[in-house]
Amino acid sequence: MTLNQDFELVSESEHEQTVEQQQHERLVSAAQFRLDKYAAEIAAQTQKRPIRWVKKYSIGVNNRNVEDDAKRVLDGFKRDIETGLYAILGTSQLGEHEEQRTIEFVHHHAVMCIDVRLWRFNFSDETKGGELNSVLCYVFCKSVLDRKSLTPTQLAYLLSEHAGDKNIESYIDKLIAVWSKMDGMPENVLSPNEAQVKALEDSELGKNQD
């Protein structure tokens, strides 16, 4: 092999690495844009107070790894959303795929909501992306839902689903007692996270004053 041939091989290898790096950066940017968009849409729903977020993207995914990873996340959420999500997780169809799901339920005497957003893009030709021929990102958000945003019929359905049709009246009586006490609490009561942040801020302020 001549020196020129060696140089051509090195140049070709460097070019491939550059193209792959550029492709990776484009995919990351696309995934991060979708994550930010979905998170903003969910956060804008004023009747919800998010208490748990999972946001993630994967580049150059294969169906097996994607399914295994997402299933671990799904284990912490309602099983009702799994069927539709696995369809997009395992798809090999070309182009853009998007899935949005919302489910409401009762848990710990509160009305909860889970919002799920998934986006996946599969390239039509592997040579356009090399090994990086697909991208997947998803957002899972668990929120406490303001019960006053629901109609009586909607609330009755969720309570009946949780407690059972035969026990719904006694469960409502129990909830009324709990919610009445909660409604009587001062509006400026801090959440555990807010209280922790405030304690840290007060601690830092005290150090600065000393």
C-alpha positions as a Markdown table, in Angstrom:
| # | Residue | x | y | z |
|---|---|---|---|---|
| 1 | Met | 0.0 | 0.0 | 0.0 |
| 2 | Thr | 1.4 | 3.4 | -1.0 |
| 3 | Leu | 1.6 | 6.5 | 1.1 |
| 4 | Asn | -1.2 | 8.1 | -1.0 |
| 5 | Gln | -3.5 | 5.1 | -0.3 |
| 6 | Asp | -2.8 | 5.3 | 3.4 |
| 7 | Phe | -3.6 | 9.0 | 3.3 |
| 8 | Glu | -6.8 | 8.3 | 1.4 |
| 9 | Leu | -7.9 | 5.7 | 4.0 |
| 10 | Val | -7.2 | 8.0 | 6.9 |
| 11 | Ser | -9.0 | 10.9 | 5.2 |
| 12 | Glu | -12.0 | 8.6 | 4.5 |
| 13 | Ser | -12.1 | 7.4 | 8.1 |
| 14 | Glu | -11.9 | 11.0 | 9.4 |
| 15 | His | -14.7 | 12.0 | 7.0 |
| 16 | Glu | -16.9 | 9.1 | 8.2 |
| 17 | Gln | -16.3 | 10.1 | 11.9 |
| 18 | Thr | -17.1 | 13.7 | 11.1 |
| 19 | Val | -20.4 | 12.8 | 9.3 |
| 20 | Glu | -21.4 | 10.4 | 12.2 |
| 21 | Gln | -20.6 | 13.1 | 14.8 |
| 22 | Gln | -22.7 | 15.6 | 12.9 |
| 23 | Gln | -25.5 | 13.1 | 12.6 |
| 24 | His | -25.4 | 12.4 | 16.3 |
| 25 | Glu | -25.6 | 16.1 | 17.1 |
| 26 | Arg | -28.6 | 16.6 | 14.8 |
| 27 | Leu | -30.4 | 13.7 | 16.4 |
| 28 | Val | -29.6 | 14.9 | 19.9 |
| 29 | Ser | -30.9 | 18.4 | 19.0 |
| 30 | Ala | -34.1 | 16.9 | 17.5 |
| 31 | Ala | -34.7 | 14.7 | 20.6 |
| 32 | Gln | -34.0 | 17.6 | 23.1 |
| 33 | Phe | -36.4 | 19.9 | 21.1 |
| 34 | Arg | -39.2 | 17.3 | 21.4 |
| 35 | Leu | -38.5 | 16.7 | 25.1 |
| 36 | Asp | -38.6 | 20.5 | 25.9 |
| 37 | Lys | -41.8 | 20.8 | 23.8 |
| 38 | Tyr | -43.6 | 17.9 | 25.5 |
| 39 | Ala | -42.5 | 19.1 | 29.0 |
| 40 | Ala | -43.7 | 22.6 | 28.3 |
| 41 | Glu | -47.1 | 21.3 | 27.1 |
| 42 | Ile | -47.6 | 19.3 | 30.2 |
| 43 | Ala | -46.4 | 22.0 | 32.6 |
| 44 | Ala | -48.8 | 24.5 | 31.0 |
| 45 | Gln | -51.8 | 22.5 | 32.2 |
| 46 | Thr | -52.5 | 24.6 | 35.3 |
| 47 | Gln | -54.9 | 22.0 | 36.8 |
| 48 | Lys | -52.0 | 19.6 | 37.3 |
| 49 | Arg | -49.0 | 19.7 | 39.7 |
| 50 | Pro | -46.2 | 17.4 | 38.4 |
| 51 | Ile | -44.6 | 15.3 | 41.2 |
| 52 | Arg | -42.5 | 13.0 | 39.0 |
| 53 | Trp | -40.7 | 13.4 | 35.7 |
| 54 | Val | -38.8 | 10.9 | 33.5 |
| 55 | Lys | -37.3 | 12.4 | 30.4 |
| 56 | Lys | -34.9 | 10.5 | 28.2 |
| 57 | Tyr | -33.6 | 10.1 | 24.6 |
| 58 | Ser | -31.7 | 7.3 | 22.8 |
| 59 | Ile | -29.7 | 7.6 | 19.6 |
| 60 | Gly | -29.0 | 4.7 | 17.3 |
| 61 | Val | -31.6 | 2.6 | 19.1 |
| 62 | Asn | -32.5 | -1.0 | 18.4 |
| 63 | Asn | -35.9 | -2.4 | 19.2 |
| 64 | Arg | -34.7 | -4.8 | 21.9 |
| 65 | Asn | -32.7 | -2.3 | 23.9 |
| 66 | Val | -35.5 | 0.3 | 23.6 |
| 67 | Glu | -38.2 | -2.0 | 24.8 |
| 68 | Asp | -36.1 | -3.3 | 27.7 |
| 69 | Asp | -35.3 | 0.3 | 28.8 |
| 70 | Ala | -38.8 | 1.7 | 28.4 |
| 71 | Lys | -40.4 | -1.3 | 30.1 |
| 72 | Arg | -38.4 | -0.6 | 33.3 |
| 73 | Val | -39.8 | 2.9 | 33.3 |
| 74 | Leu | -43.3 | 1.7 | 32.6 |
| 75 | Asp | -43.2 | -0.6 | 35.6 |
| 76 | Gly | -43.8 | 2.5 | 37.7 |
| 77 | Phe | -46.9 | 3.6 | 35.8 |
| 78 | Lys | -50.4 | 2.3 | 35.1 |
| 79 | Arg | -50.4 | -0.8 | 33.0 |
| 80 | Asp | -53.2 | 0.6 | 30.8 |
| 81 | Ile | -50.8 | 2.7 | 28.8 |
| 82 | Glu | -48.4 | -0.1 | 27.9 |
| 83 | Thr | -50.1 | -1.6 | 24.8 |
| 84 | Gly | -50.1 | 1.6 | 22.7 |
| 85 | Leu | -46.6 | 2.5 | 23.8 |
| 86 | Tyr | -45.0 | -0.8 | 23.0 |
| 87 | Ala | -46.2 | -0.4 | 19.4 |
| 88 | Ile | -44.1 | 2.7 | 18.9 |
| 89 | Leu | -41.2 | 1.3 | 20.9 |
| 90 | Gly | -40.8 | -1.7 | 18.6 |
| 91 | Thr | -41.7 | -0.2 | 15.3 |
| 92 | Ser | -39.4 | -0.4 | 12.3 |
| 93 | Gln | -41.6 | 1.5 | 10.0 |
| 94 | Leu | -39.9 | 4.4 | 8.2 |
| 95 | Gly | -40.3 | 8.1 | 9.1 |
| 96 | Glu | -41.8 | 9.8 | 12.1 |
| 97 | His | -43.9 | 8.2 | 14.8 |
| 98 | Glu | -45.5 | 9.9 | 17.8 |
| 99 | Glu | -47.6 | 8.7 | 20.7 |
| 100 | Gln | -49.4 | 10.7 | 23.3 |
| 101 | Arg | -51.4 | 9.2 | 26.2 |
| 102 | Thr | -53.0 | 10.5 | 29.3 |
| 103 | Ile | -54.6 | 8.5 | 32.1 |
| 104 | Glu | -56.3 | 9.6 | 35.3 |
| 105 | Phe | -56.8 | 7.5 | 38.4 |
| 106 | Val | -57.2 | 7.7 | 42.2 |
| 107 | His | -54.3 | 7.0 | 44.5 |
| 108 | His | -53.6 | 7.9 | 48.1 |
| 109 | His | -56.9 | 9.8 | 48.3 |
| 110 | Ala | -55.9 | 12.1 | 45.5 |
| 111 | Val | -56.7 | 12.2 | 41.8 |
| 112 | Met | -53.6 | 11.5 | 39.8 |
| 113 | Cys | -52.7 | 11.9 | 36.2 |
| 114 | Ile | -50.0 | 10.3 | 34.0 |
| 115 | Asp | -49.0 | 12.0 | 30.8 |
| 116 | Val | -46.9 | 10.2 | 28.3 |
| 117 | Arg | -45.3 | 11.5 | 25.1 |
| 118 | Leu | -43.1 | 9.5 | 22.8 |
| 119 | Trp | -41.4 | 10.4 | 19.5 |
| 120 | Arg | -39.4 | 8.2 | 17.2 |
| 121 | Phe | -37.8 | 8.7 | 13.8 |
| 122 | Asn | -36.5 | 5.9 | 11.6 |
| 123 | Phe | -34.4 | 6.7 | 8.6 |
| 124 | Ser | -35.4 | 5.3 | 5.2 |
| 125 | Asp | -31.8 | 4.3 | 4.4 |
| 126 | Glu | -29.2 | 3.2 | 6.9 |
| 127 | Thr | -26.5 | 4.9 | 4.8 |
| 128 | Lys | -28.1 | 8.3 | 5.7 |
| 129 | Gly | -27.3 | 7.7 | 9.4 |
| 130 | Gly | -24.9 | 4.8 | 9.5 |
| 131 | Glu | -25.4 | 3.1 | 12.8 |
| 132 | Leu | -27.3 | 6.2 | 14.0 |
| 133 | Asn | -30.3 | 5.4 | 11.9 |
| 134 | Ser | -33.0 | 6.1 | 14.5 |
| 135 | Val | -33.8 | 8.3 | 17.4 |
| 136 | Leu | -36.3 | 7.9 | 20.3 |
| 137 | Cys | -37.3 | 10.2 | 23.1 |
| 138 | Tyr | -40.0 | 10.1 | 25.7 |
| 139 | Val | -41.4 | 12.0 | 28.6 |
| 140 | Phe | -43.4 | 10.5 | 31.5 |
| 141 | Cys | -45.0 | 12.8 | 34.0 |
| 142 | Lys | -47.0 | 11.9 | 37.1 |
| 143 | Ser | -49.1 | 14.7 | 38.4 |
| 144 | Val | -51.6 | 15.5 | 41.1 |
| 145 | Leu | -54.8 | 16.6 | 39.4 |
| 146 | Asp | -57.1 | 19.3 | 40.9 |
| 147 | Arg | -60.3 | 17.4 | 41.7 |
| 148 | Lys | -62.3 | 20.6 | 41.1 |
| 149 | Ser | -61.3 | 20.5 | 37.4 |
| 150 | Leu | -63.3 | 17.3 | 37.0 |
| 151 | Thr | -67.1 | 17.0 | 36.6 |
| 152 | Pro | -69.1 | 15.1 | 39.2 |
| 153 | Thr | -69.6 | 12.3 | 36.6 |
| 154 | Gln | -65.9 | 12.0 | 35.9 |
| 155 | Leu | -65.0 | 12.0 | 39.5 |
| 156 | Ala | -67.6 | 9.4 | 40.3 |
| 157 | Tyr | -66.2 | 7.1 | 37.6 |
| 158 | Leu | -62.7 | 7.4 | 38.9 |
| 159 | Leu | -63.8 | 6.8 | 42.5 |
| 160 | Ser | -65.9 | 3.8 | 41.5 |
| 161 | Glu | -63.0 | 2.4 | 39.5 |
| 162 | His | -60.7 | 2.7 | 42.5 |
| 163 | Ala | -63.0 | 1.7 | 45.4 |
| 164 | Gly | -65.6 | -0.5 | 43.5 |
| 165 | Asp | -69.2 | 0.2 | 42.8 |
| 166 | Lys | -70.4 | -1.3 | 46.1 |
| 167 | Asn | -68.0 | 0.7 | 48.3 |
| 168 | Ile | -68.1 | 4.1 | 46.5 |
| 169 | Glu | -70.5 | 5.8 | 48.9 |
| 170 | Ser | -68.4 | 4.9 | 52.0 |
| 171 | Tyr | -65.2 | 5.9 | 50.2 |
| 172 | Ile | -66.7 | 9.3 | 49.2 |
| 173 | Asp | -67.6 | 9.9 | 52.9 |
| 174 | Lys | -64.0 | 9.1 | 53.8 |
| 175 | Leu | -62.7 | 11.4 | 51.1 |
| 176 | Ile | -65.0 | 14.3 | 52.2 |
| 177 | Ala | -63.5 | 14.1 | 55.7 |
| 178 | Val | -59.9 | 14.1 | 54.3 |
| 179 | Trp | -60.5 | 16.7 | 51.7 |
| 180 | Ser | -62.3 | 19.0 | 54.1 |
| 181 | Lys | -59.3 | 19.0 | 56.4 |
| 182 | Met | -57.0 | 19.7 | 53.5 |
| 183 | Asp | -59.2 | 22.5 | 52.3 |
| 184 | Gly | -58.9 | 24.1 | 55.7 |
| 185 | Met | -55.1 | 24.2 | 55.6 |
| 186 | Pro | -53.4 | 27.5 | 54.9 |
| 187 | Glu | -52.7 | 28.2 | 51.2 |
| 188 | Asn | -49.1 | 28.9 | 51.8 |
| 189 | Val | -48.2 | 25.5 | 53.1 |
| 190 | Leu | -45.1 | 24.3 | 51.4 |
| 191 | Ser | -44.6 | 21.0 | 49.7 |
| 192 | Pro | -41.8 | 18.8 | 51.1 |
| 193 | Asn | -39.5 | 19.8 | 48.2 |
| 194 | Glu | -40.3 | 23.5 | 48.6 |
| 195 | Ala | -39.7 | 23.2 | 52.4 |
| 196 | Gln | -36.3 | 21.6 | 51.8 |
| 197 | Val | -35.3 | 24.3 | 49.3 |
| 198 | Lys | -36.4 | 27.1 | 51.7 |
| 199 | Ala | -34.5 | 25.5 | 54.6 |
| 200 | Leu | -31.3 | 25.4 | 52.5 |
| 201 | Glu | -31.8 | 29.0 | 51.4 |
| 202 | Asp | -32.3 | 30.1 | 55.0 |
| 203 | Ser | -29.2 | 28.2 | 56.0 |
| 204 | Glu | -27.1 | 29.8 | 53.3 |
| 205 | Leu | -28.6 | 33.2 | 54.2 |
| 206 | Gly | -27.6 | 32.7 | 57.9 |
| 207 | Lys | -24.0 | 31.8 | 56.8 |
| 208 | Asn | -23.7 | 34.9 | 54.7 |
| 209 | Gln | -25.0 | 37.1 | 57.6 |
| 210 | Asp | -22.4 | 35.6 | 60.0 |
